[in-house]
């Protein structure tokens, strides 16, 4: 079976192979995406619906809390006020005028306190005592009093089963108000069933309507307050009372969902009517748009795979043909693709690889030439007749003076410097290089006596790092020959060192005549791959050589930074990378000291 599959695919062209291999994965991935989208759509709808239900529940709790505040306020007003209790137990018909006015004044004060402490504002307060005598806080006509007493008698029958608890009713005379009513009983346990009064509060619907109005998605959510008979007391929706009543009564249509929340007062309900078509309109539209985009993406992907397979096959054939024809690196070996796809990047990478190989060959060749050239230049500089004459003359003077120890040390130092210049590995530790620097300084001190003062201050923390040899000593030699030797006073040369996170720095400072600005500019402009004819440099050969070698080894961010010092002298800072493992030279030279 496996063999038959391989034989089948082996007969197909690359574009058909790509299509056959990719199509099943595309179909499977799209099925997974569709499944995930359907699940996410369902979860999103559930989340939106749960948030909507939570919004309705919060409105119910808020209205319940408002009625509870009225309940507590009226309880405090009725049972914890001596004036109100006195009013409820006093028969007004037998009172003289002064006593009656005094009682009415005191009861008015308590009612005003009730009005001030209740929100939304109470519009009217009607209080009946045990003798069914009425007190109303607002001035009304006799006919209205008769209507109020008749309405109160109806409410008293409804509240008789609630035993002092508030009930909520629609005020038949004012459509913009609802009435909160409760019976008043003797505040004593053994007489708790004895009725002594009746209270009615007319509440404005506006504040309660604003309280119930949805804070978001008002186009999809309708909230109403109904009484025990499902009559709408407050409508905080964009629909009419009749529309809301029909939906609540029918509850058969799939377009609406009705959520009931029973309040603690008067068997009232806060009913939320959810228009699912409006609520999920954006969600459904996003789902169908996403579904359409998925099917469109499937079609586009299949077409793209087919056309891409054709193009890849042609480009791959041209690319392989060019590779097979390449035998050496020349201008004909580079590949030029006239597209902007991965084959263009592949051809650029291939061309870049050829360029790097060619550059590497040239770089390695130049590096070896520069290293040998540096060794020969340094040897020539160290062995020039003037240097050797002065050194040997110093040795001769020391010998005549019987300074055999100094003669021996001078000869040893000279031999060590010459041997280091032409033999050994191309890298030394800072500590090893410092040893040769001190030997060179010792010879120069013998030569110039007290004319030169040398200071060396390099921290031991950078001793273990490796640096190319013949870097610091030629800079010191340049300072001696071209700087200190040409001044009349005492010269001073200081060698300092420090480090940062990635580099070490070695600085040579002197108070000589300084390096000319023209030379500083030329040294600073040296690039790693510049060709420099050192034979044309009659001065400062060593510094040009060092700059070229360091930038060739490590890049143009490393090398020499030269500046002139005031009032006289120069500073040469050498920046080198931190290297703990030296590069080995592939030869068998014996580096043992003689």
C-alpha positions as CSV (number, residue, x, y, z in Angstrom):
1,X,0.0,0.0,0.0
2,X,2.8,2.4,1.0
3,X,4.6,1.6,-2.2
4,X,1.5,2.2,-4.3
5,X,1.1,5.6,-2.7
6,X,4.7,6.6,-3.4
7,X,4.4,5.4,-7.0
8,X,1.2,7.4,-7.3
9,X,2.7,10.6,-6.0
10,X,6.0,10.0,-7.9
11,X,4.1,10.3,-11.2
12,X,2.6,13.7,-10.3
13,X,4.1,17.0,-11.2
14,X,5.2,19.2,-8.4
15,X,2.2,21.5,-8.6
16,X,-0.1,18.6,-8.3
17,X,1.9,17.1,-5.4
18,X,1.6,20.4,-3.6
19,X,-2.2,20.5,-4.2
20,X,-2.7,16.9,-3.1
21,X,-0.6,17.3,0.0
22,X,-2.0,20.6,1.0
23,X,-5.7,20.2,0.2
24,X,-6.5,17.7,3.0
25,X,-4.8,19.8,5.6
26,X,-6.7,22.9,4.3
27,X,-10.0,21.1,4.6
28,X,-9.3,19.7,8.0
29,X,-8.0,23.1,9.3
30,X,-11.0,24.9,7.9
31,X,-13.4,22.4,9.6
32,X,-11.6,23.0,12.8
33,X,-11.8,26.7,12.3
34,X,-15.6,26.4,11.6
35,X,-16.1,24.3,14.7
36,X,-14.2,26.7,16.8
37,X,-16.1,29.7,15.3
38,X,-19.4,28.0,16.0
39,X,-18.4,27.2,19.6
40,X,-17.1,30.8,20.1
41,X,-20.3,32.1,18.5
42,X,-22.4,30.1,20.9
43,X,-20.3,31.2,23.9
44,X,-20.5,34.8,22.8
45,X,-24.3,34.6,22.5
46,X,-24.5,33.0,26.0
47,X,-22.2,35.7,27.4
48,X,-24.3,38.5,25.9
49,X,-27.5,36.9,27.1
50,X,-26.1,36.3,30.6
51,X,-25.0,40.0,30.7
52,X,-28.5,41.0,29.6
53,X,-30.1,38.9,32.3
54,X,-27.7,40.3,34.9
55,X,-28.6,43.8,33.8
56,X,-32.3,43.0,34.4
57,X,-31.6,41.4,37.7
58,X,-29.6,44.4,38.8
59,X,-32.5,46.7,37.9
60,X,-34.8,44.4,39.9
61,X,-32.5,44.5,42.9
62,X,-32.2,48.3,42.6
63,X,-36.0,48.7,42.6
64,X,-36.4,46.2,45.4
65,X,-33.9,48.2,47.4
66,X,-35.8,51.4,46.7
67,X,-39.1,49.9,47.9
68,X,-37.2,48.6,51.0
69,X,-36.0,52.2,51.7
70,X,-39.6,53.3,51.5
71,X,-40.6,50.5,53.8
72,X,-38.0,51.4,56.4
73,X,-38.7,55.1,56.1
74,X,-42.5,54.6,56.6
75,X,-41.9,52.1,59.5
76,X,-39.7,54.7,61.3
77,X,-42.3,57.4,60.5
78,X,-45.3,55.3,61.8
79,X,-43.9,53.4,64.8
80,X,-41.0,55.4,66.1
81,X,-42.7,58.9,66.1
82,X,-44.7,59.8,69.2
83,X,-46.6,62.5,67.3
84,X,-47.7,60.0,64.6
85,X,-48.7,57.4,67.2
86,X,-50.7,60.1,69.1
87,X,-52.4,61.1,65.8
88,X,-53.3,57.5,65.1
89,X,-55.0,57.0,68.5
90,X,-56.7,60.4,68.7
91,X,-60.3,61.1,67.6
92,X,-60.1,64.5,66.0
93,X,-63.9,65.2,66.1
94,X,-63.9,65.6,69.9
95,X,-60.8,67.8,70.0
96,X,-61.0,71.6,70.5
97,X,-59.5,73.8,67.8
98,X,-56.2,74.6,69.5
99,X,-55.5,71.0,70.3
100,X,-56.4,69.9,66.8
101,X,-54.2,72.6,65.2
102,X,-51.3,71.6,67.4
103,X,-51.7,67.9,66.5
104,X,-51.9,68.7,62.8
105,X,-48.8,70.9,63.0
106,X,-46.8,68.2,64.7
107,X,-47.9,65.5,62.2
108,X,-47.1,67.9,59.3
109,X,-43.6,68.3,60.6
110,X,-43.1,64.5,60.7
111,X,-44.5,64.1,57.2
112,X,-42.2,66.9,55.9
113,X,-39.3,64.9,57.4
114,X,-40.5,61.8,55.6
115,X,-40.7,63.7,52.3
116,X,-37.2,65.2,52.7
117,X,-35.5,61.8,53.4
118,X,-37.2,59.8,50.7
119,X,-36.0,59.5,47.0
120,X,-37.6,59.7,44.5
121,X,-39.7,62.4,46.0
122,X,-43.1,61.5,47.5
123,X,-45.8,63.6,45.8
124,X,-48.7,63.0,48.3
125,X,-49.1,61.5,51.7
126,X,-52.5,60.3,53.0
127,X,-52.7,59.0,56.6
128,X,-55.9,57.5,58.2
129,X,-56.2,57.1,62.0
130,X,-58.1,54.3,63.8
131,X,-61.3,56.4,63.5
132,X,-60.8,56.5,59.7
133,X,-60.1,60.3,59.8
134,X,-57.8,61.4,57.0
135,X,-54.8,63.7,56.9
136,X,-53.5,64.7,53.5
137,X,-50.3,66.8,53.1
138,X,-51.6,68.7,50.0
139,X,-54.7,70.8,49.8
140,X,-57.4,69.1,47.7
141,X,-61.1,69.5,47.0
142,X,-63.9,67.7,48.8
143,X,-64.7,65.6,45.7
144,X,-61.1,64.5,45.6
145,X,-61.2,63.6,49.3
146,X,-64.2,61.4,48.6
147,X,-62.3,59.8,45.7
148,X,-59.3,59.3,47.9
149,X,-61.3,57.7,50.7
150,X,-63.0,55.4,48.2
151,X,-59.7,54.4,46.7
152,X,-58.3,53.9,50.2
153,X,-61.1,51.5,51.1
154,X,-60.2,49.4,48.1
155,X,-56.5,49.3,49.0
156,X,-57.2,48.5,52.7
157,X,-58.9,45.3,51.6
158,X,-55.9,44.4,49.5
159,X,-53.4,45.2,52.3
160,X,-55.3,43.3,55.0
161,X,-53.5,40.1,54.0
162,X,-50.1,41.7,54.1
163,X,-50.2,42.7,57.8
164,X,-48.4,46.0,57.5
165,X,-46.3,45.2,54.5
166,X,-46.2,47.6,51.6
167,X,-48.1,46.9,48.4
168,X,-47.7,48.7,45.1
169,X,-50.7,49.9,43.0
170,X,-51.5,52.1,40.1
171,X,-53.0,55.4,41.1
172,X,-56.3,55.6,39.2
173,X,-56.5,59.4,39.3
174,X,-52.9,60.1,38.3
175,X,-51.4,58.0,35.6
176,X,-47.9,59.4,36.3
177,X,-48.0,58.1,39.9
178,X,-48.0,54.8,41.7
179,X,-49.3,54.3,45.2
180,X,-47.5,52.6,48.1
181,X,-49.9,51.6,50.9
182,X,-49.7,49.7,54.2
183,X,-51.9,49.1,57.2
184,X,-50.7,50.3,60.7
185,X,-51.0,48.0,63.7
186,X,-50.5,48.4,67.4
187,X,-46.7,48.2,68.1
188,X,-47.2,45.6,70.9
189,X,-46.9,41.9,70.5
190,X,-50.1,40.9,72.3
191,X,-52.1,43.5,70.3
192,X,-50.2,43.2,67.0
193,X,-53.3,42.3,65.0
194,X,-55.2,45.4,66.1
195,X,-55.3,47.9,63.2
196,X,-54.9,51.6,64.2
197,X,-54.4,53.3,60.8
198,X,-53.7,53.2,57.1
199,X,-50.9,55.0,55.0
200,X,-50.8,55.8,51.3
201,X,-47.9,57.4,49.5
202,X,-48.2,58.7,45.9
203,X,-44.8,58.2,44.1
204,X,-43.8,59.8,40.9
205,X,-43.2,57.3,38.1
206,X,-40.5,59.4,36.4
207,X,-37.7,58.7,38.9
208,X,-38.6,55.0,39.0
209,X,-38.8,54.8,35.2
210,X,-35.3,56.2,35.0
211,X,-34.2,53.7,37.6
212,X,-35.5,50.8,35.5
213,X,-34.4,52.1,32.1
214,X,-31.5,50.0,30.7
215,X,-28.2,51.6,30.7
216,X,-27.1,49.8,27.5
217,X,-28.7,48.0,24.6
218,X,-32.0,49.8,25.2
219,X,-33.1,48.8,21.7
220,X,-33.0,45.1,22.7
221,X,-34.1,45.2,26.3
222,X,-37.4,46.3,27.7
223,X,-38.0,46.4,31.4
224,X,-41.5,46.9,33.0
225,X,-42.9,46.8,36.5
226,X,-46.2,44.9,36.9
227,X,-48.6,44.4,39.8
228,X,-50.1,41.1,41.0
229,X,-52.6,41.0,38.1
230,X,-49.9,41.6,35.5
231,X,-51.0,45.2,34.9
232,X,-48.1,47.4,33.9
233,X,-47.3,50.0,36.5
234,X,-44.0,51.4,35.1
235,X,-42.8,51.0,31.5
236,X,-39.1,51.8,31.0
237,X,-39.0,50.6,27.4
238,X,-39.3,51.9,23.9
239,X,-42.5,49.9,23.4
240,X,-46.0,50.7,24.4
241,X,-47.8,49.2,27.4
242,X,-50.0,47.1,25.0
243,X,-47.1,45.7,23.1
244,X,-45.3,44.8,26.4
245,X,-48.5,43.2,27.8
246,X,-49.1,41.2,24.6
247,X,-45.5,39.8,24.7
248,X,-45.8,39.0,28.4
249,X,-49.1,37.2,27.9
250,X,-48.2,35.3,24.7
251,X,-44.6,34.3,25.3
252,X,-44.8,32.0,22.3
253,X,-42.7,33.8,19.8
254,X,-39.0,32.9,19.4
255,X,-38.1,36.5,18.8
256,X,-38.6,37.5,22.5
257,X,-37.5,36.0,25.8
258,X,-39.2,37.1,29.0
259,X,-37.4,37.1,32.3
260,X,-39.4,37.4,35.6
261,X,-38.1,38.8,38.8
262,X,-40.5,38.8,41.7
263,X,-40.1,41.7,44.2
264,X,-40.5,41.5,47.9
265,X,-43.4,44.0,48.0
266,X,-47.0,43.6,46.8
267,X,-46.4,40.5,44.6
268,X,-45.0,42.9,42.0
269,X,-42.6,41.7,39.3
270,X,-39.9,43.3,37.3
271,X,-40.2,41.7,33.9
272,X,-37.4,42.0,31.3
273,X,-38.4,41.5,27.6
274,X,-35.3,40.6,25.5
275,X,-35.5,41.0,21.8
276,X,-33.1,38.3,20.7
277,X,-33.1,39.4,17.0
278,X,-31.9,42.9,17.9
279,X,-29.7,41.7,20.8
280,X,-27.8,39.2,18.6
281,X,-27.9,41.2,15.4
282,X,-24.3,42.2,15.5
283,X,-23.1,38.8,16.7
284,X,-25.1,36.9,13.9
285,X,-23.8,39.3,11.3
286,X,-20.2,38.8,12.4
287,X,-20.7,35.0,12.4
288,X,-22.1,34.9,8.8
289,X,-19.5,37.3,7.6
290,X,-16.8,35.2,9.1
291,X,-18.3,32.0,7.7
292,X,-18.4,33.6,4.2
293,X,-14.8,34.7,4.5
294,X,-13.7,31.2,5.6
295,X,-15.3,29.7,2.4
296,X,-13.8,32.4,0.3
297,X,-10.4,31.8,1.9
298,X,-10.7,28.1,1.1
299,X,-11.4,28.8,-2.6
300,X,-8.6,31.4,-2.8
301,X,-6.2,29.1,-1.0
302,X,-6.8,26.2,-3.5
303,X,-6.3,28.5,-6.5
304,X,-3.2,30.0,-4.9
305,X,-1.7,26.6,-4.3
306,X,-2.3,25.6,-7.9
307,X,-0.8,28.7,-9.4
308,X,2.1,28.8,-6.8
309,X,2.9,25.1,-7.6
310,X,3.3,26.1,-11.3
311,X,5.5,29.0,-10.5
312,X,7.6,27.1,-7.9
313,X,8.2,24.3,-10.4
314,X,9.5,26.7,-13.0
315,X,11.7,28.7,-10.7
316,X,13.1,25.6,-9.0
317,X,14.0,24.2,-12.4
318,X,15.8,27.4,-13.4
319,X,17.6,27.6,-10.1
320,X,18.9,24.0,-10.2
321,X,20.0,24.4,-13.8
322,X,22.1,27.4,-12.8
323,X,23.7,25.5,-9.8
324,X,24.7,22.7,-12.1
325,X,26.4,25.1,-14.5
326,X,28.5,26.8,-11.8
327,X,32.1,25.6,-11.7
328,X,34.0,28.7,-10.5
329,X,33.2,32.1,-8.9
330,X,32.9,34.7,-11.6
331,X,30.2,37.1,-12.8
332,X,28.4,34.3,-14.6
333,X,28.1,32.2,-11.5
334,X,25.6,34.6,-9.8
335,X,21.9,33.9,-10.0
336,X,19.5,36.7,-10.9
337,X,15.8,36.0,-10.2
338,X,13.2,38.5,-11.5
339,X,10.7,37.9,-8.7
340,X,10.3,39.1,-5.1
341,X,9.5,35.8,-3.4
342,X,11.6,33.3,-1.4
343,X,13.5,32.3,-4.6
344,X,14.6,35.9,-4.9
345,X,15.8,35.6,-1.2
346,X,17.4,32.3,-1.9
347,X,19.2,33.6,-4.9
348,X,20.3,36.7,-2.9
349,X,21.6,34.4,-0.1
350,X,23.4,32.3,-2.7
351,X,24.9,35.3,-4.3
352,X,25.8,36.7,-0.9
353,X,27.5,33.3,0.0
354,X,29.5,33.5,-3.2
355,X,30.5,37.1,-2.3
356,X,31.5,36.1,1.2
357,X,33.5,33.2,0.0
358,X,35.3,35.4,-2.4
359,X,35.8,38.1,0.3
360,X,36.9,35.5,2.8
361,X,39.6,34.3,0.4
362,X,40.7,37.8,-0.2
363,X,40.5,38.7,3.5
364,X,42.5,35.6,4.7
365,X,45.1,36.4,2.1
366,X,45.3,40.1,3.1
367,X,45.4,39.2,6.8
368,X,48.4,36.9,6.3
369,X,50.1,39.5,4.2
370,X,49.4,42.2,6.8
371,X,50.6,40.0,9.7
372,X,53.9,39.1,8.0
373,X,54.2,42.7,6.8
374,X,53.7,43.9,10.4
375,X,56.3,41.5,11.7
376,X,58.8,42.6,9.1
377,X,58.0,46.3,9.6
378,X,58.3,45.9,13.4
379,X,61.5,43.9,13.1
380,X,62.9,46.5,10.7
381,X,61.9,49.3,13.1
382,X,63.4,47.5,16.0
383,X,66.6,46.6,14.2
384,X,67.2,49.9,12.4
385,X,70.8,51.0,12.8
386,X,69.9,54.0,14.9
387,X,68.0,51.9,17.5
388,X,70.7,49.2,17.6
389,X,73.5,51.7,17.7
390,X,72.0,53.5,20.7
391,X,71.1,50.3,22.5
392,X,74.6,48.8,21.9
393,X,76.2,52.1,22.8
394,X,74.3,52.0,26.1
395,X,75.4,48.4,26.6
396,X,79.0,49.4,25.9
397,X,78.8,52.3,28.4
398,X,77.3,50.0,31.0
399,X,80.1,47.5,30.4
400,X,82.9,50.1,30.9
401,X,81.2,51.2,34.1
402,X,81.1,47.6,35.3
403,X,77.4,47.4,35.3
404,X,77.3,43.8,34.4
405,X,73.8,43.2,35.7
406,X,72.4,46.0,33.7
407,X,74.3,44.8,30.6
408,X,72.9,41.4,31.0
409,X,69.3,42.7,31.5
410,X,69.6,45.0,28.6
411,X,70.8,42.3,26.2
412,X,68.1,39.9,27.5
413,X,65.4,42.5,27.0
414,X,66.6,43.3,23.5
415,X,66.7,39.6,22.5
416,X,63.3,39.0,24.0
417,X,61.8,41.9,22.0
418,X,63.4,40.8,18.7
419,X,62.3,37.2,19.3
420,X,58.7,38.1,20.1
421,X,58.5,40.2,16.9
422,X,59.2,37.3,14.6
423,X,58.3,34.1,16.4
424,X,55.5,32.7,18.6
425,X,51.7,32.9,18.4
426,X,50.1,36.0,17.0
427,X,48.1,36.6,20.3
428,X,49.4,37.3,23.8
429,X,47.6,37.9,27.0
430,X,47.7,41.5,28.3
431,X,49.9,40.2,31.1
432,X,52.4,38.7,28.6
433,X,52.4,41.7,26.4
434,X,53.0,43.9,29.4
435,X,56.2,42.0,30.1
436,X,57.6,43.0,26.6
437,X,56.4,46.5,27.1
438,X,58.3,46.8,30.4
439,X,61.4,45.3,28.6
440,X,61.1,47.9,25.9
441,X,60.6,50.7,28.5
442,X,63.7,49.4,30.3
443,X,65.8,49.8,27.2
444,X,64.5,53.3,26.5
445,X,65.2,54.3,30.1
446,X,68.8,53.1,29.7
447,X,69.0,55.1,26.5
448,X,67.4,58.4,27.5
449,X,68.3,58.2,31.2
450,X,66.2,60.8,33.0
451,X,64.8,62.4,29.9
452,X,61.7,60.1,29.9
453,X,59.4,59.0,32.7
454,X,57.3,56.0,32.1
455,X,54.1,55.2,34.0
456,X,52.2,51.9,33.6
457,X,48.8,51.4,35.3
458,X,46.8,48.5,34.0
459,X,44.4,46.7,36.3
460,X,44.9,42.9,36.9
461,X,41.3,42.3,36.0
462,X,42.1,42.5,32.3
463,X,45.4,40.6,32.4
464,X,43.8,37.3,31.2
465,X,42.4,38.7,28.0
466,X,44.2,38.0,24.7
467,X,45.2,40.7,22.3
468,X,47.2,40.7,19.0
469,X,50.9,41.1,19.7
470,X,52.8,44.2,18.4
471,X,49.9,46.5,19.3
472,X,50.9,48.5,22.4
473,X,54.8,48.4,21.9
474,X,54.7,50.1,18.4
475,X,52.5,52.9,19.8
476,X,55.0,53.5,22.7
477,X,57.8,53.5,20.2
478,X,55.9,56.0,18.0
479,X,55.5,58.2,21.1
480,X,59.3,58.0,21.8
481,X,60.6,58.5,18.3
482,X,58.1,61.1,17.0
483,X,57.1,62.8,20.2
484,X,59.3,62.7,23.3
485,X,62.7,62.6,21.5
486,X,61.9,66.0,19.8
487,X,61.2,68.0,22.9
488,X,63.8,69.6,25.2
489,X,62.3,69.0,28.6
490,X,61.5,65.8,30.4
491,X,59.1,63.5,28.5
492,X,56.4,61.4,30.1
493,X,54.6,58.3,28.7
494,X,51.7,56.7,30.5
495,X,50.1,53.3,29.7
496,X,46.7,52.8,31.2
497,X,43.9,50.2,30.9
498,X,40.2,49.7,31.7
499,X,37.2,47.6,30.6
500,X,33.5,47.6,30.0
501,X,31.0,44.8,29.4
502,X,32.3,43.8,26.0
503,X,35.7,45.5,25.4
504,X,39.0,46.3,26.9
505,X,40.8,49.7,26.4
506,X,44.5,50.3,26.5
507,X,45.7,54.0,26.3
508,X,49.1,55.4,25.6
509,X,49.5,59.1,26.5
510,X,52.6,61.3,26.1
511,X,53.5,65.0,26.4
512,X,55.5,65.1,23.1
513,X,54.9,67.2,20.1
514,X,51.7,65.3,19.3
515,X,50.4,63.4,16.2
516,X,49.5,65.8,13.3
517,X,45.7,66.2,12.6
518,X,46.2,65.0,9.0
519,X,47.7,61.7,10.3
520,X,44.8,61.3,12.8
521,X,42.2,61.8,10.1
522,X,43.9,59.2,7.8
523,X,44.2,56.7,10.6
524,X,40.5,57.2,11.6
525,X,39.3,56.7,8.0
526,X,41.1,53.3,7.5
527,X,38.6,50.6,6.7
528,X,39.1,46.9,7.3
529,X,39.5,46.0,3.6
530,X,41.4,49.1,2.5
531,X,44.6,48.5,0.7
532,X,47.4,50.5,2.3
533,X,50.9,50.7,0.9
534,X,52.9,50.9,4.1
535,X,56.1,51.7,2.1
536,X,54.7,55.1,1.2
537,X,54.2,55.9,4.9
538,X,57.5,57.5,6.0
539,X,56.2,58.3,9.4
540,X,53.9,56.5,11.9
541,X,54.1,53.2,10.0
542,X,53.3,51.2,13.1
543,X,50.1,53.0,13.9
544,X,48.7,52.6,10.4
545,X,49.6,48.9,10.6
546,X,47.8,48.4,13.9
547,X,44.6,50.2,12.8
548,X,44.4,48.1,9.7
549,X,45.1,44.8,11.5
550,X,42.6,45.4,14.3
551,X,39.8,46.4,12.0
552,X,40.5,43.5,9.7
553,X,40.3,41.1,12.6
554,X,37.4,42.5,14.6
555,X,35.6,45.1,12.4
556,X,35.5,48.8,12.1
557,X,34.0,49.4,15.6
558,X,37.3,48.4,17.1
559,X,40.8,49.9,16.6
560,X,42.5,53.2,17.5
561,X,41.0,56.4,18.6
562,X,43.6,59.3,18.6
563,X,43.2,62.8,20.0
564,X,45.6,65.6,20.8
565,X,46.1,66.6,24.5
566,X,46.5,70.1,25.8
567,X,48.8,71.8,26.1
568,X,50.9,69.2,24.3
569,X,51.0,65.5,23.5
570,X,48.7,62.8,22.2
571,X,46.4,60.1,23.4
572,X,46.0,56.8,21.6
573,X,43.2,54.5,22.9
574,X,43.1,51.0,21.6
575,X,39.7,49.3,21.8
576,X,39.8,45.4,21.6
577,X,37.1,42.8,22.2
578,X,37.3,40.6,25.3
579,X,38.8,37.3,24.2
580,X,39.7,34.6,26.7
581,X,40.7,31.9,24.2
582,X,43.5,32.8,21.7
583,X,43.5,32.0,18.0
584,X,46.1,29.3,17.4
585,X,48.6,29.6,14.7
586,X,48.9,26.5,12.5
587,X,52.6,26.0,12.5
588,X,55.2,24.1,14.4
589,X,57.5,27.0,15.5
590,X,59.2,26.4,18.8
591,X,58.4,29.3,21.1
592,X,60.6,28.3,24.0
593,X,62.8,31.1,25.3
594,X,66.5,30.6,24.6
